[in-house]
Amino acid sequence: MAVTGWLGSLRAAEKTALLQDGRRKVHYLFPDGKEMAEEYDEKTSELLVRKWRVKSALGALGQWQIEVGEPALPGAGSLGPELIKESNVNPIFMRKDTKMSFQWRIRNLPYPKDVYSVCVDQKERCIIVRTTNKKYYKKFSIPDLDRYQLPLDDSSLSFAYANCTLIISYQKPKEVLVAESELQKELKKARETKEKINGTTKLLHGKRNHQQN
């Protein structure tokens, strides 16, 4: 039921989409005011970006929070690139999924592979990464499994290490694969109304966004 519930929420949300630079960009507006933006590879339908934005208690729009894709540079736009830039030595954590797995990459980890421990914490519903030399510790959840209300399975977790990058993979449950396939079918078969906006073809799926003119 939980899988059907989340898929139903996506279907019911107001959606707008456009094709741009080989990407299908989809914006979701939910009844509670939350916004989700996704970007898919147009040819493979692989998820490239997912980010969320919510309104404050006073109704102001917050900053986009990235769930999948390259993280935003800290301090970007505040003091200029000559004063603030991302350190090239600090670990960088990001999520970059494949068609069959949720996947995370932690860059700038210089320790050998046998130092790392990656495990599932069933009680806290998260993945924990630690090193035996106590130089690195990271705990993170899998929001997709929380939304679908699916359990975490230790046997689905694996990791690899190369070029100072730890790559953590979690095989997607069949329920998620089926739901993702259904969503892609809906996005592709949805009635599309094309409008030229600043030279870009905009595709409107499902309900029209009431904010559009």
KETI-742630 format. One line per field, with one value per atom (N, C-alpha, C): residue number from 1; x, y, z. Coordinates in pm, whole numbers. Layout:
! KETI-742630
pos <- c(NUM; ...)
x <- c(X; ...)
y <- c(Y; ...)
z <- c(Z; ...)
This chain:
! KETI-742630
pos <- c(1; 1; 1; 2; 2; 2; 3; 3; 3; 4; 4; 4; 5; 5; 5; 6; 6; 6; 7; 7; 7; 8; 8; 8; 9; 9; 9; 10; 10; 10; 11; 11; 11; 12; 12; 12; 13; 13; 13; 14; 14; 14; 15; 15; 15; 16; 16; 16; 17; 17; 17; 18; 18; 18; 19; 19; 19; 20; 20; 20; 21; 21; 21; 22; 22; 22; 23; 23; 23; 24; 24; 24; 25; 25; 25; 26; 26; 26; 27; 27; 27; 28; 28; 28; 29; 29; 29; 30; 30; 30; 31; 31; 31; 32; 32; 32; 33; 33; 33; 34; 34; 34; 35; 35; 35; 36; 36; 36; 37; 37; 37; 38; 38; 38; 39; 39; 39; 40; 40; 40; 41; 41; 41; 42; 42; 42; 43; 43; 43; 44; 44; 44; 45; 45; 45; 46; 46; 46; 47; 47; 47; 48; 48; 48; 49; 49; 49; 50; 50; 50; 51; 51; 51; 52; 52; 52; 53; 53; 53; 54; 54; 54; 55; 55; 55; 56; 56; 56; 57; 57; 57; 58; 58; 58; 59; 59; 59; 60; 60; 60; 61; 61; 61; 62; 62; 62; 63; 63; 63; 64; 64; 64; 65; 65; 65; 66; 66; 66; 67; 67; 67; 68; 68; 68; 69; 69; 69; 70; 70; 70; 71; 71; 71; 72; 72; 72; 73; 73; 73; 74; 74; 74; 75; 75; 75; 76; 76; 76; 77; 77; 77; 78; 78; 78; 79; 79; 79; 80; 80; 80; 81; 81; 81; 82; 82; 82; 83; 83; 83; 84; 84; 84; 85; 85; 85; 86; 86; 86; 87; 87; 87; 88; 88; 88; 89; 89; 89; 90; 90; 90; 91; 91; 91; 92; 92; 92; 93; 93; 93; 94; 94; 94; 95; 95; 95; 96; 96; 96; 97; 97; 97; 98; 98; 98; 99; 99; 99; 100; 100; 100; 101; 101; 101; 102; 102; 102; 103; 103; 103; 104; 104; 104; 105; 105; 105; 106; 106; 106; 107; 107; 107; 108; 108; 108; 109; 109; 109; 110; 110; 110; 111; 111; 111; 112; 112; 112; 113; 113; 113; 114; 114; 114; 115; 115; 115; 116; 116; 116; 117; 117; 117; 118; 118; 118; 119; 119; 119; 120; 120; 120; 121; 121; 121; 122; 122; 122; 123; 123; 123; 124; 124; 124; 125; 125; 125; 126; 126; 126; 127; 127; 127; 128; 128; 128; 129; 129; 129; 130; 130; 130; 131; 131; 131; 132; 132; 132; 133; 133; 133; 134; 134; 134; 135; 135; 135; 136; 136; 136; 137; 137; 137; 138; 138; 138; 139; 139; 139; 140; 140; 140; 141; 141; 141; 142; 142; 142; 143; 143; 143; 144; 144; 144; 145; 145; 145; 146; 146; 146; 147; 147; 147; 148; 148; 148; 149; 149; 149; 150; 150; 150; 151; 151; 151; 152; 152; 152; 153; 153; 153; 154; 154; 154; 155; 155; 155; 156; 156; 156; 157; 157; 157; 158; 158; 158; 159; 159; 159; 160; 160; 160; 161; 161; 161; 162; 162; 162; 163; 163; 163; 164; 164; 164; 165; 165; 165; 166; 166; 166; 167; 167; 167; 168; 168; 168; 169; 169; 169; 170; 170; 170; 171; 171; 171; 172; 172; 172; 173; 173; 173; 174; 174; 174; 175; 175; 175; 176; 176; 176; 177; 177; 177; 178; 178; 178; 179; 179; 179; 180; 180; 180; 181; 181; 181; 182; 182; 182; 183; 183; 183; 184; 184; 184; 185; 185; 185; 186; 186; 186; 187; 187; 187; 188; 188; 188; 189; 189; 189; 190; 190; 190; 191; 191; 191; 192; 192; 192; 193; 193; 193; 194; 194; 194; 195; 195; 195; 196; 196; 196; 197; 197; 197; 198; 198; 198; 199; 199; 199; 200; 200; 200; 201; 201; 201; 202; 202; 202; 203; 203; 203; 204; 204; 204; 205; 205; 205; 206; 206; 206; 207; 207; 207; 208; 208; 208; 209; 209; 209; 210; 210; 210; 211; 211; 211; 212; 212; 212; 213; 213; 213)
x <- c(81; 0; 85; 197; 282; 340; 382; 436; 331; 209; 100; 67; 78; 47; 141; 272; 367; 353; 334; 314; 187; 84; -38; -17; 69; 99; 168; 259; 328; 231; 139; 42; -54; -89; -185; -124; 8; 74; 61; 58; 62; 203; 211; 342; 361; 480; 520; 654; 680; 804; 852; 981; 1038; 1157; 1183; 1300; 1405; 1523; 1627; 1763; 1851; 1988; 1996; 1907; 1910; 1855; 1787; 1730; 1580; 1507; 1365; 1355; 1314; 1307; 1161; 1135; 997; 987; 884; 859; 726; 727; 607; 567; 438; 383; 278; 303; 214; 109; -4; -111; -65; 35; 81; 179; 205; 293; 437; 474; 609; 634; 758; 796; 910; 905; 1014; 1049; 1177; 1224; 1318; 1296; 1379; 1429; 1545; 1599; 1639; 1593; 1621; 1697; 1784; 1845; 1734; 1722; 1610; 1613; 1732; 1743; 1730; 1794; 1797; 1696; 1635; 1544; 1612; 1744; 1818; 1803; 1775; 1760; 1895; 1903; 2027; 2023; 1907; 1892; 1756; 1752; 1626; 1651; 1564; 1579; 1441; 1438; 1314; 1317; 1198; 1185; 1053; 1056; 935; 922; 801; 776; 793; 833; 847; 708; 704; 576; 509; 588; 533; 503; 529; 495; 607; 726; 838; 901; 946; 1010; 1150; 1183; 1316; 1413; 1534; 1634; 1609; 1650; 1641; 1739; 1691; 1774; 1796; 1921; 1953; 1951; 1876; 1871; 1956; 1951; 2030; 2099; 2229; 2303; 2418; 2490; 2606; 2564; 2634; 2600; 2636; 2560; 2590; 2715; 2792; 2914; 2878; 2937; 2907; 2952; 2863; 2899; 2894; 2846; 2844; 2757; 2811; 2736; 2740; 2803; 2801; 2921; 3038; 3156; 3238; 3190; 3262; 3357; 3385; 3468; 3611; 3656; 3795; 3814; 3704; 3714; 3666; 3566; 3513; 3514; 3578; 3577; 3582; 3527; 3524; 3664; 3695; 3826; 3846; 3966; 3993; 4046; 4041; 4089; 3980; 3873; 3766; 3682; 3631; 3544; 3419; 3378; 3258; 3159; 3040; 2937; 2829; 2793; 2687; 2618; 2495; 2421; 2411; 2440; 2434; 2383; 2253; 2190; 2220; 2199; 2197; 2055; 2030; 1896; 1857; 1953; 1923; 1958; 2031; 2078; 2071; 2046; 2075; 2227; 2289; 2435; 2485; 2585; 2647; 2797; 2856; 3001; 3056; 3162; 3232; 3373; 3400; 3529; 3628; 3754; 3863; 3880; 3868; 3898; 4026; 4139; 4268; 4308; 4220; 4259; 4235; 4310; 4292; 4155; 4111; 3977; 3950; 4050; 4026; 4002; 4016; 3991; 3841; 3765; 3625; 3530; 3429; 3320; 3190; 3107; 2977; 2869; 2772; 2669; 2534; 2430; 2294; 2261; 2204; 2153; 2001; 1950; 1808; 1724; 1774; 1698; 1677; 1782; 1772; 1740; 1725; 1692; 1789; 1916; 2017; 2137; 2228; 2356; 2465; 2559; 2668; 2801; 2881; 3017; 3115; 3212; 3314; 3448; 3555; 3688; 3748; 3828; 3890; 3992; 4043; 4138; 4068; 3933; 3850; 3872; 3905; 3926; 3800; 3702; 3581; 3461; 3346; 3221; 3107; 3014; 2900; 2778; 2664; 2538; 2435; 2367; 2268; 2155; 2038; 1920; 1898; 1799; 1757; 1613; 1594; 1459; 1357; 1401; 1309; 1245; 1325; 1272; 1179; 1207; 1118; 984; 989; 865; 781; 848; 778; 751; 807; 792; 837; 956; 1014; 1131; 1155; 1265; 1401; 1505; 1642; 1693; 1767; 1817; 1970; 2037; 2183; 2241; 2174; 2227; 2223; 2149; 2140; 2254; 2332; 2436; 2572; 2647; 2784; 2863; 2995; 3075; 3205; 3261; 3388; 3471; 3600; 3689; 3790; 3804; 3902; 3924; 4048; 4083; 4035; 4058; 4022; 3872; 3792; 3647; 3583; 3498; 3423; 3287; 3252; 3127; 3038; 2926; 2834; 2709; 2671; 2554; 2453; 2327; 2218; 2121; 2109; 2023; 1877; 1814; 1676; 1584; 1493; 1395; 1307; 1250; 1167; 1047; 996; 881; 916; 1039; 1083; 1102; 1162; 1184; 1052; 953; 822; 758; 765; 705; 774; 907; 980; 945; 928; 890; 751; 659; 523; 522; 604; 609; 664; 769; 827; 727; 650; 548; 446; 409; 310; 363; 490; 548; 559; 584; 603; 471; 368; 241; 143; 176; 86; 62; -60; -93; -2; 60; 158; 105; 107; 73; 201; 234; 361; 342; 427; 425; 568; 583; 714; 735; 832; 863; 1011; 1042; 1180; 1257; 1191; 1258; 1269; 1214; 1221; 1083; 1077; 950; 918; 804; 765; 653; 664; 564; 488; 357; 274; 207; 229; 173; 61; -49; -156; -218; -239; -302; -210; -270; -190; -162; -39; -2; -81; -151; -238; -160; -27; 54; 93; 73; 111; 5; 46; -47; -92)
y <- c(-120; 0; 127; 125; 243; 278; 175; 200; 265; 210; 265; 407; 430; 562; 669; 643; 743; 764; 655; 666; 746; 725; 802; 950; 981; 1122; 1188; 1115; 1169; 1190; 1096; 1107; 1225; 1248; 1353; 1492; 1501; 1631; 1706; 1838; 1919; 1910; 1877; 1853; 1939; 1995; 2061; 2001; 1992; 1931; 1997; 1993; 2041; 1955; 1948; 1879; 1983; 1968; 2067; 2003; 2023; 1975; 1825; 1748; 1603; 1554; 1644; 1607; 1634; 1545; 1569; 1624; 1749; 1816; 1823; 1768; 1759; 1832; 1916; 1988; 1941; 1905; 1857; 1960; 1991; 2075; 1994; 1968; 1884; 1970; 1911; 1988; 2062; 2009; 2075; 2188; 2217; 2327; 2287; 2163; 2118; 2108; 2133; 2122; 2021; 1944; 1853; 1873; 1881; 1895; 1780; 1717; 1605; 1628; 1568; 1570; 1429; 1385; 1252; 1261; 1164; 1151; 1117; 1196; 1176; 1040; 986; 860; 739; 743; 627; 634; 752; 775; 763; 768; 761; 891; 881; 999; 1067; 1196; 1271; 1370; 1428; 1529; 1513; 1525; 1539; 1639; 1737; 1835; 1878; 1927; 1962; 2106; 2165; 2300; 2308; 2365; 2381; 2526; 2565; 2700; 2709; 2825; 2847; 2866; 2878; 2898; 3027; 3122; 3249; 3249; 3135; 3124; 3156; 3189; 3221; 3093; 3096; 2980; 2961; 2837; 2808; 2777; 2741; 2704; 2561; 2532; 2396; 2307; 2191; 2093; 1974; 1947; 1843; 1705; 1614; 1475; 1386; 1411; 1335; 1434; 1412; 1499; 1568; 1649; 1718; 1817; 1818; 1913; 2055; 2151; 2291; 2331; 2419; 2464; 2549; 2523; 2603; 2746; 2841; 2982; 3037; 2959; 3007; 3131; 3234; 3355; 3456; 3425; 3520; 3614; 3560; 3645; 3633; 3554; 3542; 3425; 3367; 3247; 3270; 3397; 3422; 3418; 3430; 3430; 3301; 3238; 3112; 3007; 2897; 2786; 2656; 2553; 2424; 2368; 2320; 2263; 2138; 2122; 2005; 1889; 1902; 1793; 1738; 1814; 1765; 1661; 1560; 1461; 1527; 1483; 1534; 1419; 1437; 1333; 1369; 1275; 1300; 1170; 1180; 1063; 1067; 955; 944; 804; 793; 662; 600; 470; 400; 348; 282; 228; 124; 46; -67; -44; 63; 82; 228; 249; 377; 379; 491; 491; 625; 617; 736; 731; 848; 859; 955; 913; 1000; 1019; 1137; 1167; 1217; 1218; 1268; 1188; 1056; 966; 890; 925; 870; 738; 680; 560; 433; 326; 201; 139; 52; -4; -81; -153; -236; -155; -24; 63; 91; 79; 121; 10; 53; -35; 33; -40; 13; -86; -42; -134; -65; -148; -100; -97; 13; 23; 10; -107; -134; -46; -22; 54; 198; 259; 399; 413; 300; 300; 387; 355; 433; 346; 403; 340; 415; 341; 403; 367; 470; 452; 497; 412; 451; 389; 443; 389; 339; 234; 178; 272; 365; 463; 586; 581; 687; 824; 822; 947; 995; 904; 943; 867; 939; 878; 950; 871; 929; 840; 904; 832; 899; 819; 878; 779; 832; 750; 733; 650; 633; 683; 810; 869; 790; 729; 653; 538; 466; 354; 403; 522; 580; 618; 678; 718; 596; 490; 367; 277; 316; 239; 94; 80; -52; -73; -197; -224; -218; -196; -201; -345; -386; -523; -520; -582; -583; -644; -743; -812; -726; -616; -527; -424; -419; -317; -369; -288; -322; -192; -204; -84; -121; -22; -37; 88; 78; 191; 202; 324; 348; 498; 536; 676; 771; 729; 810; 835; 747; 761; 632; 644; 529; 530; 420; 409; 308; 355; 271; 246; 121; 86; 8; 38; -36; -76; -205; -255; -216; -158; -115; -236; -233; -341; -346; -463; -478; -385; -357; -266; -127; -82; 50; 49; -57; -67; -63; -135; -136; 3; 68; 200; 302; 296; 388; 366; 241; 209; 263; 248; 298; 450; 517; 662; 709; 643; 682; 664; 556; 534; 647; 689; 795; 928; 957; 1082; 1086; 970; 965; 962; 901; 888; 999; 1080; 1188; 1282; 1334; 1429; 1550; 1587; 1696; 1815; 1931; 2056; 2135; 2166; 2232; 2383; 2454; 2599; 2648; 2750; 2809; 2919; 2899; 2998; 3031; 3152; 3194; 3095; 3045; 2955; 2813; 2782; 2647; 2582; 2457; 2386; 2337; 2378; 2339; 2237; 2128; 2022; 2022; 2035; 2038; 1903; 1837; 1704; 1715; 1647; 1641; 1776; 1811; 1937; 2053; 2164; 2283; 2353; 2401; 2473; 2604; 2627; 2744; 2874; 2865; 2987; 3033; 2948; 2986; 3075; 3163; 3249; 3182)
z <- c(0; 0; 0; 74; 82; -54; -131; -263; -351; -347; -425; -379; -249; -195; -246; -247; -295; -445; -519; -663; -693; -612; -627; -601; -504; -474; -592; -656; -774; -889; -906; -1014; -991; -864; -831; -830; -816; -808; -941; -934; -1055; -1113; -1241; -1301; -1425; -1437; -1561; -1600; -1730; -1776; -1902; -1923; -2047; -2086; -2213; -2266; -2299; -2241; -2259; -2243; -2342; -2336; -2309; -2370; -2353; -2221; -2148; -2019; -2016; -1952; -1925; -1784; -1772; -1643; -1599; -1482; -1432; -1299; -1287; -1163; -1105; -977; -907; -802; -799; -693; -619; -490; -410; -339; -299; -234; -109; -38; 85; 56; -72; -109; -133; -101; -127; -278; -317; -458; -473; -579; -612; -759; -788; -925; -957; -1071; -1113; -1255; -1284; -1420; -1458; -1576; -1626; -1758; -1781; -1912; -2011; -2117; -2209; -2277; -2304; -2375; -2283; -2167; -2079; -1965; -1942; -1831; -1695; -1692; -1565; -1488; -1358; -1274; -1253; -1284; -1271; -1154; -1131; -1025; -960; -828; -755; -643; -632; -524; -475; -352; -284; -236; -230; -173; -98; 22; 103; 145; 180; 227; 378; 424; 568; 629; 761; 830; 786; 736; 690; 541; 476; 334; 238; 290; 202; 148; 23; -37; 19; 57; 107; -6; 30; -69; -117; -239; -290; -215; -170; -102; -195; -228; -326; -260; -319; -274; -364; -494; -591; -684; -709; -799; -729; -806; -753; -645; -531; -425; -465; -414; -439; -363; -421; -355; -234; -117; 2; -16; 20; 10; -129; -226; -363; -374; -436; -462; -349; -236; -125; -127; -143; -143; -271; -365; -491; -490; -607; -616; -575; -580; -542; -391; -313; -167; -104; -166; -112; -221; -196; -290; -212; -270; -203; -187; -70; -47; -132; -187; -270; -188; -54; 31; 122; 145; 231; 158; 230; 166; 108; -9; -77; -92; -35; -36; -136; -222; -318; -356; -402; -448; -601; -663; -809; -841; -866; -884; -1021; -1030; -1157; -1177; -1288; -1314; -1211; -1163; -1075; -929; -899; -761; -719; -590; -528; -508; -535; -525; -470; -384; -325; -349; -364; -382; -279; -215; -120; -174; -224; -284; -179; -217; -132; -4; -16; 96; 60; 121; 77; 141; 224; 299; 215; 242; 166; 191; 101; 106; 235; 287; 405; 532; 525; 641; 657; 549; 551; 596; 670; 710; 669; 594; 550; 590; 667; 717; 727; 742; 761; 909; 955; 1091; 1083; 1116; 1103; 1196; 1317; 1415; 1370; 1316; 1275; 1126; 1054; 912; 833; 846; 776; 741; 665; 632; 706; 764; 838; 774; 750; 696; 804; 832; 930; 889; 941; 915; 1045; 1036; 1155; 1217; 1136; 1190; 1248; 1250; 1309; 1245; 1116; 1043; 970; 955; 882; 936; 946; 991; 920; 866; 795; 814; 842; 857; 766; 684; 593; 567; 537; 512; 361; 328; 189; 182; 146; 148; 66; -44; -129; -51; 26; 103; 214; 268; 369; 306; 187; 121; 81; 36; -1; 120; 235; 360; 341; 286; 264; 361; 406; 499; 430; 509; 458; 468; 368; 360; 351; 448; 449; 322; 267; 149; 23; 26; -90; -94; 14; 28; -14; -88; -128; -146; -150; -175; -246; -313; -384; -358; -384; -360; -474; -528; -634; -647; -675; -700; -589; -466; -349; -338; -397; -393; -345; -242; -193; -262; -329; -401; -330; -278; -202; -285; -301; -381; -297; -320; -256; -366; -388; -495; -470; -571; -555; -541; -443; -432; -556; -583; -702; -699; -578; -567; -619; -590; -637; -788; -840; -984; -1060; -1009; -1074; -1069; -953; -937; -1028; -1036; -1122; -1269; -1307; -1445; -1477; -1383; -1402; -1416; -1334; -1339; -1473; -1522; -1651; -1764; -1758; -1861; -1859; -1739; -1727; -1779; -1747; -1794; -1946; -2006; -2150; -2227; -2169; -2241; -2208; -2107; -2068; -2185; -2191; -2297; -2284; -2392; -2389; -2468; -2407; -2473; -2489; -2612; -2637; -2646; -2577; -2582; -2602; -2683; -2703; -2601; -2515; -2412; -2422; -2466; -2485; -2572; -2674; -2767; -2719; -2602; -2546; -2553; -2595; -2598; -2458; -2406; -2272; -2282; -2208; -2212; -2081; -2089; -1970; -1954; -1838; -1813; -1711; -1737; -1638; -1617; -1489; -1456; -1491; -1536; -1561; -1430; -1417; -1297; -1291; -1182; -1172; -1171; -1151; -1148; -1287; -1385; -1518; -1580; -1670; -1740; -1869)
